[in-house]
């Protein structure tokens, strides 16, 4: 009975020692491995979407035809230009303030 408990304790101590070594290895190298994995993923994304982003001729034509649906509203544009000009004229025609400045009474 006593021999079996010593054997269990010895096996338990060995397993605990192995577990501690595995944990210390994991805690030491996990940040580096995760950083390298993230960097590799970023390089893959950059290569796939930026460096090797070739479109076929038919895909380019499809994109151009989708973008060609833009229409220019000339009357709305002219109306907006007239509003901006009227506001500019109103601002220039308004007399400057000649009253006393409470924040800078002696001027700048």
C-alpha positions as CSV (number, residue, x, y, z in Angstrom):
1,X,0.0,0.0,0.0
2,X,2.7,2.4,1.0
3,X,4.7,1.5,-2.2
4,X,1.8,2.3,-4.4
5,X,1.2,5.7,-2.8
6,X,4.9,6.6,-3.3
7,X,4.6,5.5,-6.9
8,X,1.5,7.6,-7.4
9,X,3.3,10.6,-5.8
10,X,6.3,10.1,-8.0
11,X,4.2,9.9,-11.1
12,X,2.2,12.9,-10.0
13,X,5.4,14.9,-9.4
14,X,6.7,13.9,-12.8
15,X,3.5,14.9,-14.5
16,X,3.4,18.2,-12.7
17,X,7.0,18.8,-13.7
18,X,6.2,18.0,-17.4
19,X,3.1,20.2,-17.2
20,X,5.1,23.1,-15.8
21,X,7.7,22.8,-18.5
22,X,5.0,22.8,-21.2
23,X,3.3,25.8,-19.7
24,X,6.5,27.8,-19.3
25,X,7.4,27.0,-23.0
26,X,4.0,28.0,-24.1
27,X,3.9,31.2,-22.1
28,X,7.4,32.1,-23.3
29,X,6.9,31.5,-27.1
30,X,3.2,32.1,-27.6
31,X,3.4,35.9,-28.1
32,X,6.1,35.5,-30.7
33,X,4.3,32.7,-32.5
34,X,1.0,34.7,-32.5
35,X,2.9,37.9,-33.8
36,X,4.5,35.9,-36.6
37,X,1.2,34.3,-37.5
38,X,-0.5,37.7,-37.6
39,X,2.3,39.1,-39.7
40,X,2.0,36.2,-42.1
41,X,-1.7,36.7,-42.4
42,X,-1.2,40.5,-43.1
43,X,1.3,39.7,-45.8
44,X,-1.1,37.2,-47.4
45,X,-3.9,39.7,-47.4
46,X,-1.6,42.4,-48.8
47,X,-0.4,40.1,-51.5
48,X,-3.8,38.8,-52.5
49,X,-5.7,42.0,-52.5
50,X,-3.1,44.6,-53.4
51,X,-0.2,43.0,-55.3
52,X,-2.1,40.4,-57.2
53,X,-5.3,42.3,-57.8
54,X,-5.6,41.8,-61.6
55,X,-9.0,42.1,-63.2
56,X,-9.9,40.4,-66.4
57,X,-10.9,42.5,-69.4
58,X,-14.6,41.6,-69.0
59,X,-14.6,42.4,-65.3
60,X,-13.1,45.8,-66.1
61,X,-15.8,46.4,-68.7
62,X,-18.5,45.4,-66.2
63,X,-17.1,47.9,-63.7
64,X,-17.0,50.7,-66.2
65,X,-20.5,50.0,-67.3
66,X,-21.7,50.0,-63.7
67,X,-20.0,53.3,-63.0
68,X,-21.4,54.9,-66.2
69,X,-24.9,55.1,-64.6
70,X,-24.0,58.5,-63.1
71,X,-26.2,61.4,-64.3
72,X,-25.4,65.0,-64.0
73,X,-28.3,67.2,-62.9
74,X,-27.5,70.5,-64.6
75,X,-30.5,72.4,-63.4
76,X,-29.9,71.5,-59.8
77,X,-26.2,72.5,-60.2
78,X,-27.1,75.9,-61.7
79,X,-29.6,76.5,-58.9
80,X,-27.0,75.7,-56.3
81,X,-24.5,78.0,-58.0
82,X,-27.1,80.8,-58.0
83,X,-27.8,80.3,-54.3
84,X,-24.1,80.4,-53.5
85,X,-23.6,83.6,-55.6
86,X,-26.6,85.3,-53.9
87,X,-25.2,84.5,-50.5
88,X,-21.8,85.8,-51.5
89,X,-23.3,89.1,-52.7
90,X,-25.4,89.4,-49.6
91,X,-22.3,88.9,-47.4
92,X,-20.3,91.5,-49.4
93,X,-23.2,94.0,-49.4
94,X,-23.6,93.8,-45.6
95,X,-21.9,96.7,-43.8
96,X,-19.1,95.9,-41.4
97,X,-19.7,96.1,-37.7
98,X,-18.6,99.5,-36.3
99,X,-19.6,99.0,-32.7
100,X,-17.4,98.6,-29.6
101,X,-15.7,95.2,-29.4
102,X,-16.1,93.9,-25.8
103,X,-13.4,91.3,-26.2
104,X,-10.7,93.5,-27.8
105,X,-11.6,97.1,-26.9
106,X,-8.2,98.4,-28.0
107,X,-8.1,96.3,-31.1
108,X,-5.7,93.5,-32.0
